[in-house]
Amino acid sequence: MANELREAITRGEYQVGDRLPGENVLMQRYGVARATARDALAVLRHEGLAVARPGAGVYVTSRKRLVRDSTARYSRRRQARRRS
């Protein structure tokens, strides 16, 4: 479900600012439980493709690439320990 929504966003079926199908629609469309539909939307939010607006739904957001450089963080900690 998350893969199909992600692909639809990539293809342009959903543009930035468009509301994604809600949990009820996803439940009916895919024949899944609410928790499964909620998890699929959570995956998209975690990937930075969507944002939840309380009481309004989940919307496509501008794609911001998340870069997590743990090696730099590790190096800074290591240097700080050496100075102590």
Residue pairs with C-beta under 8 A, 6 or more apart in sequence:
1 26
1 30
1 32
1 36
1 37
1 40
2 39
2 40
2 41
2 43
2 44
5 14
5 20
5 21
5 40
5 41
5 44
6 44
6 47
6 49
8 14
9 44
9 49
9 50
9 60
14 20
14 60
15 60
16 60
16 61
16 62
17 59
17 60
18 59
18 60
19 56
19 57
19 58
19 59
20 41
20 44
20 50
20 57
20 58
20 59
20 60
21 29
22 57
22 58
23 34
23 37
23 38
23 41
24 37
26 32
26 37
26 40
26 41
27 33
27 34
27 36
27 37
30 36
30 37
41 50
41 52
41 58
44 50
44 58
45 51
45 52
45 58
48 61
48 63
48 64
48 65
48 66
49 60
49 61
49 63
50 58
50 59
50 60
50 61
51 58
51 59
51 61
52 58
52 59
53 59
